[in-house]
């Protein structure tokens, strides 16, 4: 195993986890064994990644801004970053709507399947929880999303892992370091530079556990699939989402080849560990430390770019989620509200999905919460809403795993494009967890 590349180790862990999950599903007491004795190791791994996400954003963003040495460069980088993120999100939603309108997966859904799904999921605690969370967000004022960016207590923002607030504070500190002059800023800049190195070394150490963690995560996902019949009935819908996500990956690879002048195969090889972790964890926030490590050390993007682009991307760039929302919204309408399939409504889906993706929580199943908001915005009948969410709830977790891959790949792509446009790309220098072991001895 030591000679294998990290992505191969993770793939082996995933395959064995899936096989183990299916075996445990067929054995009496197998589910309880996985839940009690296997799943906790996956949870520990995710907790470790989340543990270092906030200090990594804080250190890398502050250090990156301070290294720019010119406030005007922040404006240039910020405008390019947000512009590309918004453009790719619009492409994702348009692609999703094109696929779902051509394939029409919701047409001809058997009534008995709808009734079975309704009985099984419409009153499910998970469904009602997502609807209630969406109601809270929708009832907030029009500028609440802007208000939420500004923390009243930065330590509370750290504790809650409120990424937008942490990003704002980091940007604020970085800009102020530029304004007080290099001499006075130097001690604090050196501190954050050292902190960034320490956290990146933590990433290297945590990744040693990754193959075993994804085994636990995938085994736990498999034992949750308890109704294969419903999954088969939703195959057309799931196929549409997967096709859209695949085409979105192809779109990124075209951008990498045309604008960054890099080999798509090389690009995929370098970021594959981050993609595989995104699939296993369903969280772009939990994957962020690994994404930053792969982009900086393996793609050769300078720290001041990756430290700025990637934390923002983990919050505002949800291309996979936006594509899914477009397909899911139209699919639900095809099944339950055909008369709502008008051009104005679909145009509204585009705008709402793009706006909803900004600030969407980078955690598992956050896309369903945003989907509820999208459906309510176009006037979807309230009495059909629990049934509509129940329709897609059965296959949401595996699709969530796949769309998180797209979110993470999009973040890496945009960071490479921005770095290329600013001339901030260096020769990749991968580091190992024991690089300085001999020096310590």
C-alpha positions, 0 to 999 in steps of 0.5 A: 500500500505504501508504494501506491498513489494516494488516490489508488489507496482511497479507491481501494478503500471505497470499493472495499467499503461498498462490498463490505456494506452490501455484505453487512446489509445481508447479514442479521445484525450487520447494519448495527455492527457497521453503525456501532463499530465502523461508522464512527471512524468515518465520523472522526475523519470528517471531524478532523477535516472540519477541525482544521478548515477554519484555521486553514482559511484564516491563515491562508487568506490573511497570508495570501492578502498580505503577500499581494502588497497592493489592495488593487490586486485584491479587487482584480482577483475578487472580480475575476473569481466571482465573475467566473464562479457566477458564469459557471453556475449559470452554465450548470443550471442551463445544462441541467434544465436542458437535460431534464427538458429533453429526457423528461424523466418525470413523465409516466411515473407510475402512480403506485410508485408515487403513492409508495414514496409518499407513504414512505418519505412524505412524513419522514423526519428528514423531509420535514426538517429540510422544509422547516429549515427552508421556511426559516431562510425564506422568511428572513429579510431580503438583505439577511444574507448580506447581514449574515456575512458580518460577524458580531463575535468572531469566536462564535463564527469560528465555533459555528464554522460560519465560513462567510463570516470567517472569510470576511474577518480574514479579508478584513485582517489581511487588508488592514495588514496591508494598510499598516505597512510591511514593517509593522505587519511583519510579525503577524504575517510570519505567525499566519505563515507558520500557522498555514504550514502547520495546518497543511502538515496536519492535512498530510497526516490526516490523509494517511487515514483517508483510505480507512475512513472512506471505507467506513463512510461508504459502508455506512452509506450502503447500509442506508439503502433499504428500498432498492425498488424505489431506487430503480424507479428513480433511475431515469431522474438519477441518470439525468443528474449524473449525466449533467454532472459528468458534462459539467466535469467535461466543461471544466476540463475544456476550460483547463485545456483552453485557458490554463493550457494544462492537460485535463488528464494531468489536472484530474490526476492531481485533484483526484484525492480531493474528488474522492474525499468529496464523494465520500464526505458529501461536504465541500467544506470538509474537503476544503483542506485537502482541496487547498493542499492539492491545488497549492502543492500539486497544481502549482497555484500560488498561496495568495490565489488558492487561499483567496479563491478556494475558501470563497468557492467552498461557500459561493460556488455550488455548480453541482448543487445548482445543476441538481436543483434545476433538474430536481425542480423540473422533475418534481413539476413533471410528476406533480405540477405539469401546468407549472412547466412554463418558460417564465418559471424555468427562467426564474429557476435559473435566477433563484438557483444561482442566488440560492447557491451563494452561501448555501451550506457546504454540508451534506443535503444542503441542496434539498433546503435550497431546492425547497426555496426554489420551488416555493419561489416559482409558486409550487403548490404547498400541499404538494411540497412534502410529496415533491421532496419525498420523490427525490429524497430516496436517492438524494444522498448518492447524488449529493456525493456526486454533486459534491465532486463537481463543486470541488472540481469547480473550485479547483478549476477556477483557482487554476484559471485565476492563477493563470490569468494573474501569472501566479502559477509555480512548478508543483512541489508536492510535500510528504508528511515526513519531509522534515523528519530528518531535520527534527532528528 
